[in-house]
Amino acid sequence: MCDLVRDRPGVHGERMIGGGDCGTSGAIVLLGAAASVRAHVECEYPRLQPAFATSFATHECRMADGLTLLPLW
């Protein structure tokens, strides 16, 4: 999957994050490009990996603001 998204417009990075059993990949994608990247993966991955054509999934997550430090009392 990393190879599929690496050069897509709006992708700022990709990485294998679970290379063991049932590996996982992740990508940092601009919000406006997410649908296009997802459609590309859902079209091309089954074609390139027919053995996994019915057993892969795509998921979209959103960034949070992150950590907030609270003052000590």
Backbone bond lengths (Angstrom), bond angles and torsions (degrees), N, CA, C in turn:
res aa  C-N    CA-C-N  psi(-1)  N-CA   C-N-CA  omega(-1)  CA-C   N-CA-C  phi
1 M - - - 1.447 - - 1.524 110.58 -
2 C 1.323 116.85 -34.41 1.466 119.08 179.70 1.524 110.71 -58.04
3 D 1.316 116.34 -43.36 1.462 119.67 179.04 1.527 111.81 -61.73
4 L 1.306 117.14 -32.83 1.467 120.79 -178.99 1.523 112.78 -69.66
5 V 1.317 117.90 -33.82 1.468 119.83 -174.42 1.521 113.93 -101.62
6 R 1.298 117.63 -15.83 1.469 122.60 -172.06 1.528 113.28 -48.53
7 D 1.303 118.77 -45.29 1.466 122.18 -174.80 1.526 113.79 -105.62
8 R 1.297 117.58 13.63 1.469 120.40 179.70 1.526 110.13 -75.52
9 P 1.339 117.43 143.65 1.464 120.04 176.25 1.523 111.22 -59.08
10 G 1.316 116.28 135.84 1.457 121.69 178.46 1.511 115.01 90.65
11 V 1.331 118.23 -5.75 1.465 121.12 178.74 1.525 108.44 -91.30
12 H 1.327 115.92 123.35 1.460 120.96 -179.25 1.520 112.93 -100.24
13 G 1.300 117.51 -7.95 1.458 121.10 177.78 1.510 110.73 173.23
14 E 1.316 115.31 154.10 1.460 121.56 177.62 1.510 108.20 -147.23
15 R 1.323 116.03 158.66 1.458 119.37 -177.93 1.526 110.29 -165.17
16 M 1.324 114.86 145.31 1.465 119.71 168.66 1.520 106.65 -74.29
17 I 1.312 117.68 128.23 1.455 120.36 -178.99 1.528 112.23 -122.43
18 G 1.297 116.12 6.26 1.455 120.37 177.30 1.515 108.74 -158.98
19 G 1.309 117.02 76.65 1.461 120.83 -173.09 1.516 114.77 -81.49
20 G 1.297 118.16 -0.97 1.463 120.58 -179.77 1.515 111.38 -84.14
21 D 1.286 116.25 -145.09 1.448 122.55 178.72 1.533 109.36 -58.51
22 C 1.306 117.08 126.89 1.477 122.10 -178.59 1.524 111.20 58.32
23 G 1.305 117.49 56.06 1.457 123.73 -177.14 1.514 113.81 -52.61
24 T 1.323 115.57 158.46 1.446 123.41 -177.16 1.516 108.71 -132.02
25 S 1.304 116.25 147.83 1.461 120.01 172.80 1.515 108.13 -129.06
26 G 1.312 115.58 158.26 1.452 120.71 179.27 1.518 109.83 -139.13
27 A 1.306 116.42 155.24 1.456 121.05 178.72 1.524 109.41 -142.39
28 I 1.321 115.57 147.34 1.462 121.58 172.24 1.521 105.97 -99.61
29 V 1.341 115.34 117.30 1.461 121.93 -171.12 1.521 109.53 -129.75
30 L 1.328 116.26 138.29 1.456 119.67 173.71 1.521 109.58 -59.84
31 L 1.324 116.39 143.48 1.464 121.30 -177.25 1.531 111.81 -53.59
32 G 1.303 117.88 -42.95 1.457 121.01 -178.06 1.517 114.57 -69.65
33 A 1.325 117.72 -14.09 1.463 121.51 -179.30 1.523 112.98 -102.88
34 A 1.324 117.46 -6.75 1.470 120.76 -173.26 1.525 112.61 -59.02
35 A 1.314 118.33 -44.78 1.470 120.80 -177.67 1.525 110.98 -64.61
36 S 1.322 116.42 -40.37 1.466 120.87 179.59 1.526 111.21 -65.89
37 V 1.319 116.36 -43.10 1.468 120.43 179.36 1.522 110.02 -64.83
38 R 1.310 117.18 -44.44 1.466 120.93 178.65 1.530 111.01 -60.72
39 A 1.315 117.60 -45.63 1.470 121.39 179.45 1.521 110.89 -61.05
40 H 1.322 116.69 -40.00 1.468 120.74 179.22 1.530 110.75 -62.92
41 V 1.332 116.77 -46.34 1.465 120.49 179.39 1.527 110.39 -63.63
42 E 1.321 117.37 -45.25 1.469 120.30 -177.38 1.524 112.41 -66.92
43 C 1.305 117.69 -22.77 1.462 121.31 176.47 1.531 111.78 -86.59
44 E 1.325 116.45 -46.57 1.459 120.91 -171.35 1.527 115.07 -85.16
45 Y 1.317 118.21 -35.09 1.461 119.56 -176.51 1.536 112.28 -60.43
46 P 1.326 119.51 -47.60 1.475 118.33 178.08 1.533 112.95 -61.84
47 R 1.304 116.27 -32.66 1.468 120.26 178.92 1.530 110.66 -68.83
48 L 1.334 116.77 -41.10 1.460 120.94 -177.74 1.524 113.34 -83.75
49 Q 1.329 117.16 -24.58 1.467 122.45 -178.83 1.532 109.73 -129.37
50 P 1.317 118.38 67.51 1.474 120.20 -174.88 1.524 113.90 -58.92
51 A 1.325 118.34 -26.74 1.467 120.12 179.28 1.534 111.64 -65.53
52 F 1.338 116.92 -22.29 1.461 121.16 -178.62 1.529 112.05 -113.93
53 A 1.311 116.66 14.87 1.468 121.56 -174.05 1.522 113.96 -58.82
54 T 1.314 117.38 -27.85 1.472 119.50 -178.29 1.531 112.58 -110.44
55 S 1.333 116.88 6.39 1.459 118.09 -175.22 1.530 114.03 -125.30
56 F 1.315 118.06 19.41 1.457 119.65 177.09 1.532 108.94 -112.44
57 A 1.307 115.73 162.50 1.463 120.43 -179.93 1.524 109.14 -143.91
58 T 1.315 115.81 153.27 1.459 120.85 172.61 1.529 107.70 -118.76
59 H 1.313 115.49 144.50 1.460 121.72 -179.08 1.523 108.86 -136.94
60 E 1.297 116.34 145.52 1.460 121.17 177.95 1.525 109.31 -114.61
61 C 1.312 115.60 128.95 1.460 122.17 177.34 1.522 108.07 -119.78
62 R 1.288 116.81 153.89 1.466 121.80 178.43 1.524 109.30 -112.32
63 M 1.316 115.57 147.45 1.464 121.59 177.21 1.524 109.72 -72.53
64 A 1.298 115.68 146.11 1.459 121.62 174.44 1.527 108.24 -103.93
65 D 1.323 116.31 167.63 1.453 119.98 179.49 1.523 112.15 -65.96
66 G 1.289 117.13 -19.16 1.455 119.78 178.12 1.513 112.80 97.75
67 L 1.295 114.98 -154.54 1.448 123.38 -173.21 1.523 111.31 -83.48
68 T 1.308 116.76 139.82 1.459 122.31 174.04 1.517 108.49 -119.25
69 L 1.316 116.48 126.16 1.466 120.82 177.51 1.517 108.82 -88.65
70 L 1.323 116.47 128.28 1.446 122.21 178.47 1.530 109.24 -99.65
71 P 1.321 117.46 142.89 1.467 118.53 179.57 1.535 110.32 -68.07
72 L 1.319 115.09 149.73 1.460 119.92 175.22 1.525 108.83 -73.18
73 W 1.286 117.44 150.86 1.470 121.26 -178.21 1.479 110.73 -66.56
